[in-house]
């Protein structure tokens, strides 16, 4: 899974000197949840995504980048084709 959103979130958060703990407290989630957003393990729901943008006071351009990254990750995970099985010369699945 791509992690464009997580990388952008961490970059914007660190650029203005906010801690994960502060962001988690403001969102009403655990610090581990914010860490998981940044690592690409989870994506915030629509409400928390908008709240993150508000808390980080993003410019229109950066707001667009963060939302686009979130949508890109979501679409990639939803429409990524399943890998096809690979068979060896003996006909067995490798």
C-alpha positions, 0 to 999 in steps of 0.5 A: 500500500502506498503511504503518500498520506502518512508521509505528508501528514508527518511532514506537515505536523513536524514542520510546525513543531507539533507532537503526535501526542498533541495531535492525538489529544486534539483528535480524541484518539490514541498516540498509536493511532496517529503513528499508524496514520503516519506509517500507512497502517490506517487512514483517518475517517472523513471527519478526522481527516478534515479535523487534521487539516484544520488543526495543522492550519494547512494552506489551500495548496497543502490541504489539497495535497493532503486530501489528494494523498489520502484519496490516492492511497485509498484508491490504490488499496481498493483497486490494486489487482491481486497477484497471480499465482506462479507455477513452477515447471513441475506444475506446482505452485511456487 
